[in-house]
Amino acid sequence: MKKHLLFTIGSLVLALPIYSWLLYKAMQGLEFTQSDMWTSLIVPLYVIGWTSSKEQGFSAYDLFLLAAAICTALDIFLNAHPSTFLLATTLIGTLILPTEYLVQAAKKQE
């Protein structure tokens, strides 16, 4: 339970401020930089790395999240003003898996 809680808190602490800032920049029409592109990859790679090490391989969800993160990073790289839809999709996709692990851990505790 402690590992699941640390993973979930770590994901939230990383994802919410990073993607809030990226969504704010996208909605305000501010230009994105190359560091924003790399920043958009940090949280999904953290989530994918943690889950793949726990499950000894990649799931279809990990591959979906990786594809969404790569598409978001490419959109940031190619356009100064990336799609808010891609940013929101990657944020939601990043937060679903930690929440699922937390719910599963809570059910095991009962």
C-alpha positions as CSV (number, residue, x, y, z in Angstrom):
1,M,0.0,0.0,0.0
2,K,2.8,2.4,0.9
3,K,4.4,2.0,-2.6
4,H,1.1,2.6,-4.3
5,L,0.5,5.7,-2.2
6,L,4.0,7.0,-3.0
7,F,3.6,6.3,-6.7
8,T,0.2,8.1,-6.7
9,I,1.4,11.1,-4.8
10,G,4.5,11.3,-6.9
11,S,2.5,11.2,-10.1
12,L,0.1,13.9,-8.9
13,V,2.9,16.1,-7.6
14,L,4.6,15.9,-11.0
15,A,1.6,15.8,-13.3
16,L,-0.7,18.6,-12.0
17,P,1.8,21.5,-11.8
18,I,3.6,20.5,-15.1
19,Y,0.5,20.0,-17.2
20,S,-1.3,22.9,-15.6
21,W,1.5,25.2,-16.6
22,L,1.6,23.7,-20.2
23,L,-2.2,24.0,-20.5
24,Y,-2.0,27.6,-19.2
25,K,0.6,28.4,-21.8
26,A,-1.4,26.8,-24.6
27,M,-4.6,28.6,-23.6
28,Q,-2.9,32.0,-23.3
29,G,-1.2,31.6,-26.7
30,L,2.3,31.7,-25.3
31,E,5.0,30.0,-27.3
32,F,6.4,26.7,-26.2
33,T,10.1,26.0,-26.0
34,Q,12.1,22.9,-26.4
35,S,12.2,22.5,-22.6
36,D,8.4,22.4,-22.6
37,M,8.6,19.5,-25.0
38,W,10.9,17.5,-22.7
39,T,8.8,18.5,-19.7
40,S,5.7,17.0,-21.3
41,L,7.5,13.6,-21.5
42,I,8.7,13.4,-17.9
43,V,5.5,12.4,-16.1
44,P,4.2,9.8,-18.7
45,L,7.7,8.2,-18.7
46,Y,7.7,8.1,-14.9
47,V,4.3,6.4,-14.9
48,I,5.3,3.9,-17.7
49,G,8.6,3.1,-16.0
50,W,7.0,2.4,-12.7
51,T,4.3,0.2,-14.0
52,S,6.5,-1.7,-16.4
53,S,9.0,-2.5,-13.6
54,K,6.1,-3.6,-11.3
55,E,4.4,-5.8,-14.0
56,Q,7.6,-7.0,-15.6
57,G,6.6,-5.7,-19.0
58,F,4.5,-3.2,-20.9
59,S,0.7,-3.2,-21.1
60,A,-1.5,-1.9,-23.9
61,Y,-2.3,1.1,-21.6
62,D,1.5,1.9,-21.3
63,L,1.8,1.9,-25.1
64,F,-1.2,4.2,-25.4
65,L,0.2,6.6,-22.9
66,L,3.6,6.4,-24.6
67,A,2.0,7.2,-28.0
68,A,0.0,10.1,-26.5
69,A,3.2,11.5,-24.8
70,I,5.2,11.2,-28.0
71,C,2.4,12.9,-30.1
72,T,2.2,15.7,-27.5
73,A,6.0,16.2,-27.6
74,L,6.0,16.2,-31.4
75,D,3.2,18.7,-31.5
76,I,5.1,21.0,-29.1
77,F,8.3,20.5,-31.2
78,L,6.6,21.2,-34.5
79,N,4.2,24.0,-33.5
80,A,4.8,26.9,-31.3
81,H,1.2,26.6,-30.1
82,P,0.3,22.9,-29.5
83,S,-3.1,21.4,-29.2
84,T,-4.8,21.7,-25.8
85,F,-6.7,18.5,-26.6
86,L,-3.4,16.5,-26.8
87,L,-2.1,18.1,-23.6
88,A,-5.4,17.3,-21.7
89,T,-5.5,13.8,-23.1
90,T,-2.0,13.1,-21.9
91,L,-2.7,14.6,-18.5
92,I,-5.9,12.5,-18.0
93,G,-4.1,9.4,-19.3
94,T,-1.3,10.0,-16.9
95,L,-3.6,10.3,-13.9
96,I,-5.8,7.3,-14.7
97,L,-3.2,4.6,-13.9
98,P,-2.0,5.9,-10.5
99,T,-5.6,6.3,-9.5
100,E,-6.4,2.8,-10.6
101,Y,-3.4,1.4,-8.5
102,L,-4.6,3.3,-5.5
103,V,-8.1,1.9,-5.8
104,Q,-6.7,-1.6,-6.2
105,A,-4.5,-1.2,-3.2
106,A,-7.4,0.1,-1.1
107,K,-9.6,-2.9,-2.1
108,K,-6.8,-5.3,-1.1
109,Q,-6.7,-3.6,2.4
110,E,-10.4,-4.3,3.0
